[in-house]
């Protein structure tokens, strides 16, 4: 495996900066969230956006897809939705005496599942194969998903009536969980001004291609990870399995996700190697949603994010 040079890292980080700036021409005040979305994409991962309605989740996903010239489809999840509404279905054609596959909305490079926790567990499970293996199986036939492929799912953390909580196996498939939050007064005024007239989405033009994303994914794998950093990642993940505040810790998949996300974070900052700071910055978003908290955490008023903060502050940072 060839090593990533500083010149290559700079070129790739500049391409990522171009994509981020293009998205920011539509999405106001979410630079860090955009960076997290880019990190997930170049890691080949998926993102769960947990936030209240109306903060720009769909606009963020749509503008991201248009900025990188990827096909995009959104589906509003409902309790009566069937797996075939996502994956597609086969239909028998009496004229040709053959079965024809009618692809579902997931057969796009970026698929947005809005309010994923409002659909049944059976339909939620239809995403598992797609998210893990990049394919769907319909009536015994396997269909490859387009590449690059990414799932962005949203859910409202406030409402619980009529919802089906995502099982741990599904949560573990998401590389990251992020929250957009409300804009401040200045940002909200900028939103009013920007959308007072023609929707800025109409004028959004791509600044990268699918091939660029595939090259960036390859570049991520070339970012160097020292043995000390690997040990640091293992120590952080192991700490989630031994904490009194956690009943279910992070899996080995979480270790891989944290390493990959740290590599992408380093590339975003035109680095050729991962630093402890890269790991610390991204740990909360990669690990928190994979945990189940104990009664002790609830009694102490600790959230998943707060528990991860405690773990990060308690684990020794490698000095070499």
Secondary structure, DSSP 8 states (H G I E B T S, - for coil): -----HHHHHHHHHHHHHHHHHHHTTS-S-HHHHHHHHHHHHHT--EEEE--TTSSHHHHHHHHHHHTT--EEEEE--TT--THHHHEEEEEETTTTEEEEEE-TTSSSEEEEETGGGS-HHHHHHHHHHHHHSEEEETTEEEE--SS-EEEEEE-SS--TT-----HHHHTT-SEEE------HHHHHHHHHHTSSS-GGGG---SS-HHHHHHHHHHHHHSB--HHHHHHHHHHHHHHHH-TTEEE---HHHHHHHHHHHHHHHHHTT-SB--HHHHHHHHHHHHGGG-EE-HHHHHTT--HHHHHHHHHHHS-----
